[in-house]
Amino acid sequence: MLVALVVNYIKTPPPEQKTVFTQSGIAQKVKVDIEGAVEQPGIYEMANDSRIQDVLITAGGMTPKANRTYVSQNINLAQKVYDGLKIYIPEVNSNLTNLSNSSNLSNLVNINTGTPSQLDTLPGVGEATAKKIIDGRPYQNISQLIEMHIVTQSVYTKIKDLISL
């Protein structure tokens, strides 16, 4: 009996630990809300370096009714999560009209990880400003773009709803 337990333990690797520590040594976690066509919808505490795919797995995955086409076309599963994030997985026959107005993460440009060409797609952000954004990383909040004089107030007003951390 003990041999079977040891063999089973060896076959099953331990889950990866994803704790991130700040300079003060305190682990950082974020809370993410995932709803809709997932097995266990709810609010989950995740490591701050987690991805949307990690949250989806933690929630038990998508239900058979999930609109996988919508997910594959509109939700970037590789995107990093942030505190207070809301993820909604629609069902196949749900009305998707209202979803285009909700927080659609795939349309947001992450200022901490975005490439120069992604940042360049933002209104008022050209090649030089994209370089300034990259050089100023990492950001703790998007308002630091103003505080650090990376962008002007008028550019910030245009892009604040199009960017994320």
C-alpha positions as CSV (number, residue, x, y, z in Angstrom):
1,M,0.0,0.0,0.0
2,L,2.8,2.4,0.9
3,V,4.5,1.6,-2.4
4,A,1.4,2.6,-4.4
5,L,1.2,5.9,-2.6
6,V,4.9,6.7,-3.3
7,V,4.6,5.7,-6.9
8,N,1.4,7.8,-7.3
9,Y,3.2,10.8,-5.6
10,I,6.2,10.4,-8.0
11,K,3.8,10.3,-11.1
12,T,1.9,13.4,-10.0
13,P,4.2,16.4,-9.8
14,P,3.4,19.0,-7.1
15,P,1.5,22.1,-8.3
16,E,3.7,25.0,-9.4
17,Q,4.0,27.6,-6.7
18,K,3.3,31.1,-8.1
19,T,3.9,33.3,-5.1
20,V,5.5,36.6,-5.9
21,F,7.3,38.7,-3.3
22,T,7.7,42.4,-3.1
23,Q,10.8,44.2,-1.9
24,S,9.3,44.0,1.6
25,G,9.0,40.2,1.3
26,I,5.2,40.2,1.4
27,A,3.5,37.9,-1.1
28,Q,1.3,39.8,-3.6
29,K,-2.1,38.5,-4.6
30,V,-4.8,39.9,-6.8
31,K,-8.5,39.1,-6.8
32,V,-10.2,38.2,-10.1
33,D,-13.9,37.7,-10.7
34,I,-14.7,35.1,-13.4
35,E,-18.4,34.6,-14.3
36,G,-20.6,33.1,-17.0
37,A,-20.1,29.7,-18.6
38,V,-17.4,28.3,-16.2
39,E,-17.7,25.3,-13.9
40,Q,-17.1,27.3,-10.7
41,P,-17.8,31.0,-11.2
42,G,-16.6,33.3,-8.4
43,I,-13.9,35.5,-7.1
44,Y,-10.4,33.9,-6.9
45,E,-7.3,35.1,-5.3
46,M,-4.4,34.6,-7.7
47,A,-0.7,35.3,-7.8
48,N,-0.1,38.7,-9.4
49,D,1.8,37.1,-12.3
50,S,-1.1,34.8,-13.2
51,R,-2.7,34.8,-16.7
52,I,-6.4,34.6,-17.7
53,Q,-5.9,31.0,-18.6
54,D,-4.8,30.3,-14.9
55,V,-8.0,31.8,-13.6
56,L,-10.0,29.8,-16.1
57,I,-8.3,26.6,-14.9
58,T,-8.8,27.6,-11.3
59,A,-12.5,28.0,-12.0
60,G,-12.7,24.5,-13.3
61,G,-12.7,25.4,-17.0
62,M,-15.5,26.2,-19.4
63,T,-18.8,24.5,-19.3
64,P,-20.0,22.6,-22.4
65,K,-22.3,25.5,-23.1
66,A,-19.4,28.0,-23.3
67,N,-19.0,29.9,-26.5
68,R,-15.5,28.8,-27.4
69,T,-15.5,30.6,-30.7
70,Y,-16.1,33.9,-28.8
71,V,-13.4,33.1,-26.3
72,S,-10.8,32.2,-28.9
73,Q,-11.5,35.4,-30.9
74,N,-12.0,37.9,-28.1
75,I,-10.3,36.9,-24.9
76,N,-6.5,36.7,-24.7
77,L,-5.9,33.8,-22.4
78,A,-2.2,34.7,-22.1
79,Q,-2.9,38.2,-20.7
80,K,-1.7,38.9,-17.2
81,V,-4.5,39.5,-14.6
82,Y,-4.7,42.5,-12.3
83,D,-6.6,43.2,-9.1
84,G,-10.3,43.7,-9.6
85,L,-10.4,42.1,-13.1
86,K,-13.7,40.8,-14.3
87,I,-13.7,38.0,-16.9
88,Y,-17.0,36.9,-18.5
89,I,-17.3,33.7,-20.5
90,P,-20.6,33.8,-22.6
91,E,-22.7,30.8,-23.5
92,V,-23.2,29.8,-27.1
93,N,-26.7,31.2,-27.5
94,S,-26.2,34.3,-25.4
95,N,-26.7,37.8,-26.7
96,L,-23.2,39.0,-27.5
97,T,-24.3,42.6,-28.4
98,N,-23.8,43.9,-24.8
99,L,-20.4,42.2,-24.5
100,S,-18.7,44.5,-27.0
101,N,-19.3,47.3,-24.6
102,S,-18.0,45.5,-21.5
103,S,-14.4,45.3,-20.5
104,N,-13.0,43.3,-23.4
105,L,-9.4,42.6,-22.3
106,S,-8.2,41.6,-25.8
107,N,-8.7,45.2,-26.9
108,L,-6.7,46.8,-24.1
109,V,-3.0,47.4,-24.5
110,N,-0.9,46.5,-21.4
111,I,1.5,49.3,-20.7
112,N,3.8,47.0,-18.8
113,T,4.1,44.3,-21.5
114,G,2.9,45.9,-24.7
115,T,5.2,45.9,-27.7
116,P,6.2,49.2,-29.4
117,S,3.8,48.3,-32.3
118,Q,0.9,47.7,-29.9
119,L,1.6,50.9,-28.0
120,D,1.8,52.8,-31.3
121,T,-1.8,51.8,-32.1
122,L,-3.0,54.1,-29.2
123,P,-4.3,57.5,-30.2
124,G,-1.6,60.2,-29.7
125,V,1.1,57.6,-29.1
126,G,3.8,57.4,-31.7
127,E,7.2,55.7,-31.9
128,A,8.9,58.1,-29.5
129,T,6.1,58.0,-26.9
130,A,5.9,54.2,-27.1
131,K,9.7,54.1,-26.3
132,K,9.1,56.4,-23.3
133,I,6.3,54.2,-22.0
134,I,8.6,51.1,-22.3
135,D,11.6,52.9,-20.7
136,G,9.3,53.9,-17.7
137,R,8.3,50.3,-16.9
138,P,7.1,48.9,-14.6
139,Y,3.9,50.8,-13.7
140,Q,1.8,50.3,-10.6
141,N,-1.1,52.2,-12.0
142,I,-1.9,53.8,-15.4
143,S,-2.0,57.4,-13.9
144,Q,1.8,57.1,-13.5
145,L,2.0,57.9,-17.3
146,I,1.0,61.5,-16.3
147,E,2.9,61.6,-13.0
148,M,6.1,60.5,-14.7
149,H,5.5,62.9,-17.6
150,I,5.5,60.0,-20.1
151,V,2.4,61.4,-21.9
152,T,0.5,64.7,-21.8
153,Q,-2.9,65.1,-20.1
154,S,-4.6,65.2,-23.5
155,V,-3.0,61.9,-24.7
156,Y,-3.8,60.3,-21.3
157,T,-7.5,61.3,-21.7
158,K,-7.6,59.6,-25.1
159,I,-5.9,56.4,-24.0
160,K,-6.9,55.8,-20.3
161,D,-9.8,53.5,-21.3
162,L,-7.7,51.6,-23.9
163,I,-4.8,50.5,-21.6
164,S,-4.3,48.1,-18.7
165,L,-1.5,46.9,-16.4
